[in-house]
């Protein structure tokens, strides 16, 4: 009889863990929607005509500095032809500059221009303002917990197979 009770208790414990996991995952899904919304909305601080993929290109390129097109393609998680098309459009608007590698002239490099940096800075200011407003809604204790939890999630993502802490390039 005691063994039956332990089995029933184990089933209930497993169900509780499953429900908590579902609630935990649901909480992360809700957080994902908030974070993606902030990233999406802040990207719209870019001048008209700059698309979300172009903005992502500029954000990642600014973080990398002057790089080869192939390295940028890897950071973006796209093929080289996609980098070429995006760079063509952004270069035409004056947001990126192409060049060649001083050690290998066959390597095409790309970097964000001064006007491109201004666009990136504008978008990042809007994103940081949104995060600031969100954090201002929390009391000091909750804010500290959220910041600590965010750092832990990033750390866990870096240590977890199949989960990238940077994604195919940061947003």
Secondary structure as GFF3:
##gff-version 3
##sequence-region A 1 171
A	DSSP	alpha_helix	2	43	.	.	.	ID=ss1
A	DSSP	alpha_helix	52	64	.	.	.	ID=ss2
A	DSSP	beta_strand	67	68	.	.	.	ID=ss3
A	DSSP	alpha_helix	69	76	.	.	.	ID=ss4
A	DSSP	alpha_helix	80	92	.	.	.	ID=ss5
A	DSSP	beta_strand	96	100	.	.	.	ID=ss6
A	DSSP	beta_strand	108	112	.	.	.	ID=ss7
A	DSSP	alpha_helix	114	136	.	.	.	ID=ss8
A	DSSP	alpha_helix	140	159	.	.	.	ID=ss9
###
